[in-house]
Amino acid sequence: MNYGTTNNGDEETKGSSLVPGDDSDTSFDYGKLSSWLLDSRLEAVMLVSVILNGMAAGIIFIFSNTIMPSLATLDSDVGINIMNTINVIIVNPLFIIAFFGGLVSAYPARVMWKNPDLYSVPARYYSVASTLIFFFGEFMVTATQNVPRNNALLAVDPESDDGVSYWQINFLKGWVAWNTARGIFAAISAVLGALSLSFMRKPMAA
C-alpha cells in the first residue's frame, strides 16, 4: 500500500491524508507562519520598546496601587526610611533598562519617518506618538517631578515635623499623583507602539 499517493504510481502528493477516503490537504503553509514572525530589525526594536514600555507601566502601577498605600499605613518615620531604602536600591542597570529602555522606539520612528514611501502612514505616526508620549509623559515626569521628590525625601529628618509633613503632602499625595500619571503615559506608549508594529508590514494605501 502506497500511503501519501493519489494513485498506484510512484509520484507522491505532498500533504495527502493517511486516512482512506480523506482527500483534505494537510500540508503546512509556511507562508502563513512567516507572517507571524518578525522579519526586520525595525520590527524587533519596536517589539522591544513595546515590552519595555509595558514593564515600566507595570512597575509604576505596583507603586501607586500597592507599595505606597502600604507605606501610608505605617508610622511616617518608618514609611520614610523604607521608601528611602527602595529609592537607593532600585537604581540599578536592570531597572534603568526596564524603566527607560522603551525610548528605543525613537530608532524605528526616525527610520520610518525618513522613508515615507516604504512604510504606511499609521505605522509612522503611531511610532512617533509612542516615542514622544513616553519621553514627555514618563521620562520627563520622572526627571522633573518624581526624582526631585526622592532626593528631597532622602534629606529630611524622618522624625521631624517637617519630615512628616513632607512625607504626607509631597510624597503620599504629590509623588503618587505624578507616579500614576507617568504610568498612564507609559501604558499609552505601549499601546501606540503595538499599533505601529501591527502596521509596519501592511501595504501602503494607493
C-alpha beads as a LAMMPS data file, in Angstrom:
LAMMPS data file: protein, C-alpha beads

206 atoms
205 bonds

1 atom types
1 bond types

-500.0 500.0 xlo xhi
-500.0 500.0 ylo yhi
-500.0 500.0 zlo zhi

Masses

1 110.0

Atoms # bond

1 1 1 0.000 0.000 0.000
2 1 1 1.438 3.371 -1.006
3 1 1 0.493 5.927 1.593
4 1 1 0.791 9.558 0.616
5 1 1 -0.011 8.967 -3.069
6 1 1 -3.081 9.682 -5.137
7 1 1 -2.639 6.732 -7.473
8 1 1 -0.826 3.467 -7.769
9 1 1 2.190 5.149 -9.430
10 1 1 5.376 6.307 -7.807
11 1 1 4.553 10.037 -7.783
12 1 1 3.885 11.299 -4.245
13 1 1 1.474 14.051 -3.435
14 1 1 2.675 16.250 -0.579
15 1 1 0.336 16.697 2.314
16 1 1 -2.118 13.940 1.331
17 1 1 -4.015 12.281 4.116
18 1 1 -3.169 8.882 5.515
19 1 1 -6.837 8.225 6.189
20 1 1 -8.557 6.349 3.333
21 1 1 -11.182 8.482 1.661
22 1 1 -9.863 11.704 3.198
23 1 1 -8.663 13.967 0.408
24 1 1 -8.163 17.087 2.578
25 1 1 -4.853 18.922 2.197
26 1 1 -2.868 18.741 5.434
27 1 1 0.260 20.452 4.130
28 1 1 1.701 23.191 6.359
29 1 1 1.619 26.700 4.962
30 1 1 4.969 28.212 5.927
31 1 1 3.952 31.474 4.287
32 1 1 1.280 31.960 6.926
33 1 1 3.788 31.169 9.669
34 1 1 6.228 33.783 8.385
35 1 1 3.526 36.436 8.695
36 1 1 3.598 35.900 12.460
37 1 1 7.373 36.337 12.715
38 1 1 9.490 39.473 12.783
39 1 1 11.314 39.952 9.521
40 1 1 13.201 43.203 10.042
41 1 1 15.407 44.898 12.590
42 1 1 12.934 47.765 12.902
43 1 1 10.144 45.395 13.904
44 1 1 12.384 43.754 16.503
45 1 1 13.334 47.119 18.012
46 1 1 9.713 48.249 18.113
47 1 1 8.685 44.998 19.805
48 1 1 11.397 45.509 22.439
49 1 1 10.100 49.038 23.000
50 1 1 6.530 47.802 23.463
51 1 1 7.663 45.208 26.007
52 1 1 9.793 47.691 27.959
53 1 1 7.047 50.332 27.943
54 1 1 4.685 47.723 29.343
55 1 1 7.216 46.763 32.007
56 1 1 7.639 50.416 33.007
57 1 1 3.867 50.821 33.263
58 1 1 3.701 47.690 35.416
59 1 1 6.437 48.869 37.785
60 1 1 4.736 52.233 38.161
61 1 1 1.326 50.644 38.700
62 1 1 2.551 48.434 41.545
63 1 1 3.875 51.504 43.358
64 1 1 0.656 53.517 43.083
65 1 1 -1.626 50.542 43.656
66 1 1 0.198 48.598 46.351
67 1 1 3.524 49.865 47.684
68 1 1 2.586 53.456 48.506
69 1 1 -0.810 52.619 50.076
70 1 1 1.005 50.038 52.194
71 1 1 3.641 52.542 53.341
72 1 1 0.888 55.032 54.165
73 1 1 -0.438 52.660 56.835
74 1 1 2.887 52.761 58.706
75 1 1 4.245 55.422 61.023
76 1 1 5.659 58.279 58.958
77 1 1 9.262 57.761 60.043
78 1 1 9.063 54.062 59.170
79 1 1 7.492 54.808 55.797
80 1 1 10.153 57.409 55.016
81 1 1 13.010 55.070 55.880
82 1 1 11.553 52.217 53.816
83 1 1 10.938 54.477 50.817
84 1 1 14.454 55.875 51.024
85 1 1 15.829 52.350 51.030
86 1 1 13.739 51.451 47.991
87 1 1 14.867 54.575 46.147
88 1 1 18.526 53.718 46.705
89 1 1 18.292 50.017 45.823
90 1 1 16.030 50.411 42.802
91 1 1 18.546 52.493 40.836
92 1 1 20.459 49.729 39.055
93 1 1 21.202 48.866 35.408
94 1 1 18.323 46.409 35.010
95 1 1 15.841 48.906 36.380
96 1 1 17.146 51.691 34.148
97 1 1 16.768 49.465 31.076
98 1 1 13.265 48.343 32.028
99 1 1 12.130 51.813 33.052
100 1 1 13.544 53.949 30.246
101 1 1 14.511 51.438 27.551
102 1 1 11.230 51.954 25.728
103 1 1 12.793 55.065 24.211
104 1 1 14.485 52.786 21.657
105 1 1 11.287 53.346 19.663
106 1 1 12.974 56.564 18.545
107 1 1 15.104 54.484 16.161
108 1 1 12.299 52.881 14.103
109 1 1 10.308 56.123 14.354
110 1 1 13.185 58.068 12.781
111 1 1 13.865 55.489 10.072
112 1 1 10.210 55.236 9.066
113 1 1 9.750 58.997 9.116
114 1 1 12.712 59.428 6.764
115 1 1 11.337 56.749 4.418
116 1 1 7.645 57.590 3.938
117 1 1 7.478 55.601 0.708
118 1 1 8.371 52.361 2.464
119 1 1 6.053 52.465 5.498
120 1 1 2.394 53.207 5.969
121 1 1 1.188 56.451 7.496
122 1 1 -0.309 54.733 10.593
123 1 1 2.971 52.906 11.311
124 1 1 4.963 56.145 11.126
125 1 1 2.586 58.293 13.152
126 1 1 1.980 55.685 15.842
127 1 1 5.729 55.192 16.304
128 1 1 6.359 58.922 16.657
129 1 1 3.424 59.315 19.044
130 1 1 4.630 56.388 21.159
131 1 1 8.133 57.861 21.418
132 1 1 7.050 61.417 22.215
133 1 1 4.421 60.411 24.770
134 1 1 6.873 58.148 26.569
135 1 1 9.596 60.792 26.521
136 1 1 7.476 63.650 27.834
137 1 1 4.966 61.645 29.867
138 1 1 7.246 59.099 31.533
139 1 1 10.874 60.140 31.229
140 1 1 10.438 63.884 31.756
141 1 1 7.863 63.469 34.515
142 1 1 10.259 61.138 36.302
143 1 1 13.170 63.557 35.916
144 1 1 11.290 66.724 36.907
145 1 1 8.715 65.508 39.435
146 1 1 9.490 62.133 40.998
147 1 1 13.297 62.124 41.235
148 1 1 13.482 65.580 42.906
149 1 1 10.959 64.393 45.483
150 1 1 13.004 61.238 46.027
151 1 1 16.135 63.305 46.634
152 1 1 14.312 65.672 48.979
153 1 1 12.951 62.731 50.977
154 1 1 16.487 61.426 51.455
155 1 1 17.439 64.767 53.008
156 1 1 14.579 65.112 55.516
157 1 1 14.706 64.049 59.145
158 1 1 12.158 61.198 59.359
159 1 1 11.328 62.064 62.958
160 1 1 10.887 65.808 62.486
161 1 1 7.592 67.605 61.904
162 1 1 8.898 68.928 58.594
163 1 1 9.853 65.423 57.535
164 1 1 6.440 64.026 58.428
165 1 1 4.703 66.914 56.636
166 1 1 6.819 66.422 53.508
167 1 1 6.075 62.708 53.504
168 1 1 2.340 63.113 53.894
169 1 1 1.849 66.005 51.462
170 1 1 4.631 65.970 48.880
171 1 1 5.086 62.235 48.726
172 1 1 1.941 60.307 49.597
173 1 1 -0.073 62.822 47.575
174 1 1 2.156 64.685 45.126
175 1 1 4.626 61.902 44.290
176 1 1 1.876 59.315 43.960
177 1 1 -0.184 61.563 41.674
178 1 1 2.743 62.132 39.315
179 1 1 3.655 58.469 39.523
180 1 1 0.163 57.487 38.411
181 1 1 0.328 59.992 35.562
182 1 1 3.604 58.631 34.215
183 1 1 2.214 55.102 34.460
184 1 1 -0.753 56.065 32.299
185 1 1 1.554 57.662 29.730
186 1 1 3.790 54.573 29.680
187 1 1 0.777 52.322 29.086
188 1 1 -0.460 54.563 26.269
189 1 1 3.000 54.468 24.713
190 1 1 2.999 50.670 24.800
191 1 1 -0.375 50.545 23.037
192 1 1 0.730 53.039 20.374
193 1 1 3.950 51.119 19.823
194 1 1 1.982 47.903 19.359
195 1 1 -0.273 49.631 16.837
196 1 1 2.765 50.885 14.944
197 1 1 4.214 47.384 14.893
198 1 1 0.962 45.965 13.538
199 1 1 1.010 48.429 10.626
200 1 1 4.694 48.158 9.753
201 1 1 4.144 45.407 7.172
202 1 1 0.731 46.461 5.911
203 1 1 0.705 47.611 2.276
204 1 1 0.807 51.301 1.524
205 1 1 -2.522 52.891 0.676
206 1 1 -2.870 53.590 -3.017

Bonds

1 1 1 2
2 1 2 3
3 1 3 4
4 1 4 5
5 1 5 6
6 1 6 7
7 1 7 8
8 1 8 9
9 1 9 10
10 1 10 11
11 1 11 12
12 1 12 13
13 1 13 14
14 1 14 15
15 1 15 16
16 1 16 17
17 1 17 18
18 1 18 19
19 1 19 20
20 1 20 21
21 1 21 22
22 1 22 23
23 1 23 24
24 1 24 25
25 1 25 26
26 1 26 27
27 1 27 28
28 1 28 29
29 1 29 30
30 1 30 31
31 1 31 32
32 1 32 33
33 1 33 34
34 1 34 35
35 1 35 36
36 1 36 37
37 1 37 38
38 1 38 39
39 1 39 40
40 1 40 41
41 1 41 42
42 1 42 43
43 1 43 44
44 1 44 45
45 1 45 46
46 1 46 47
47 1 47 48
48 1 48 49
49 1 49 50
50 1 50 51
51 1 51 52
52 1 52 53
53 1 53 54
54 1 54 55
55 1 55 56
56 1 56 57
57 1 57 58
58 1 58 59
59 1 59 60
60 1 60 61
61 1 61 62
62 1 62 63
63 1 63 64
64 1 64 65
65 1 65 66
66 1 66 67
67 1 67 68
68 1 68 69
69 1 69 70
70 1 70 71
71 1 71 72
72 1 72 73
73 1 73 74
74 1 74 75
75 1 75 76
76 1 76 77
77 1 77 78
78 1 78 79
79 1 79 80
80 1 80 81
81 1 81 82
82 1 82 83
83 1 83 84
84 1 84 85
85 1 85 86
86 1 86 87
87 1 87 88
88 1 88 89
89 1 89 90
90 1 90 91
91 1 91 92
92 1 92 93
93 1 93 94
94 1 94 95
95 1 95 96
96 1 96 97
97 1 97 98
98 1 98 99
99 1 99 100
100 1 100 101
101 1 101 102
102 1 102 103
103 1 103 104
104 1 104 105
105 1 105 106
106 1 106 107
107 1 107 108
108 1 108 109
109 1 109 110
110 1 110 111
111 1 111 112
112 1 112 113
113 1 113 114
114 1 114 115
115 1 115 116
116 1 116 117
117 1 117 118
118 1 118 119
119 1 119 120
120 1 120 121
121 1 121 122
122 1 122 123
123 1 123 124
124 1 124 125
125 1 125 126
126 1 126 127
127 1 127 128
128 1 128 129
129 1 129 130
130 1 130 131
131 1 131 132
132 1 132 133
133 1 133 134
134 1 134 135
135 1 135 136
136 1 136 137
137 1 137 138
138 1 138 139
139 1 139 140
140 1 140 141
141 1 141 142
142 1 142 143
143 1 143 144
144 1 144 145
145 1 145 146
146 1 146 147
147 1 147 148
148 1 148 149
149 1 149 150
150 1 150 151
151 1 151 152
152 1 152 153
153 1 153 154
154 1 154 155
155 1 155 156
156 1 156 157
157 1 157 158
158 1 158 159
159 1 159 160
160 1 160 161
161 1 161 162
162 1 162 163
163 1 163 164
164 1 164 165
165 1 165 166
166 1 166 167
167 1 167 168
168 1 168 169
169 1 169 170
170 1 170 171
171 1 171 172
172 1 172 173
173 1 173 174
174 1 174 175
175 1 175 176
176 1 176 177
177 1 177 178
178 1 178 179
179 1 179 180
180 1 180 181
181 1 181 182
182 1 182 183
183 1 183 184
184 1 184 185
185 1 185 186
186 1 186 187
187 1 187 188
188 1 188 189
189 1 189 190
190 1 190 191
191 1 191 192
192 1 192 193
193 1 193 194
194 1 194 195
195 1 195 196
196 1 196 197
197 1 197 198
198 1 198 199
199 1 199 200
200 1 200 201
201 1 201 202
202 1 202 203
203 1 203 204
204 1 204 205
205 1 205 206
